[in-house]
């Protein structure tokens, strides 16, 4: 008695291959966005920025004895008191956007998953710039709207040009953070990059004042006193910025930071593209 005839060999059914998706900038943007919103440093730095700008700005508006006393400068001028300190938070966030990955070693995983370093760096710049500019602008808008509600009188104003200048100030502060990100990408060390940025932002007014003590260096000192971050920010928000005459226009100040940040960004692409990590 024979057993059942063996079944003919049948090919095993295989699942269709998964479609291959070519990596693009959108994937890098999604990755950088996930990193930014999932770390505590973003919450702390941006929270400090909002607290400083909105908190100090509302105090400046609410503690004015004469409500019409704030009508000479634009309504958004009250935000500058917090911005002069809050710019440090934007700079720190820009630095940490890249250096935190070097500190934890995550940068190796990032570059293994996305070998195109230019695309990774571009995504970092775009995500950081969008987040920083949005938060800074929203904080300034809250202060400006609060001032418009509190300040009354025939002289109360905020022209379209002054709103545009305030927007340029928000962009200026964002570009300071972009400069910090570029320096962080080159230095790869949080403390070192933050120290460099604080020196670039805080020291020029001091150095300019010291240079004016010598007659031969006075022209250079006056130039430094005119072109520096605190003076530019105060000028864009409509406050007296410097005792040195002949201040440049706000667009000249903005063009300078665009040129400096652009050169640093270009340098970061060159350096990151050449080294191993």
Buried (B, 14 or more C-beta within 10 A) or exposed (E): EEEEEEEEEEEEEEEEEEEEEEEEBEBBBEBBBEBBEEBEBBEBBBEBBBBBBBBBBBEBBEEBEEBEEBBEBBBBBBBBBBBBEBBBBBBBBBBBBBBBBBEEEEBEEBBEEBEBBEBBBBBBBBBBBBBBBEBBBEBBBBBBEBBBEBBEEEEBBBEEEBBEBBBBBBBBBBBBBBBBBBBBBBBBBBEBBBBBBBEBBBEBBEBBBEBBEEEEBEEBBBBBBBBBBBBBBBBBBBBEBBEBEEBBEBEEBBEBBBEBBBEBBEBBBEBBEEEEE
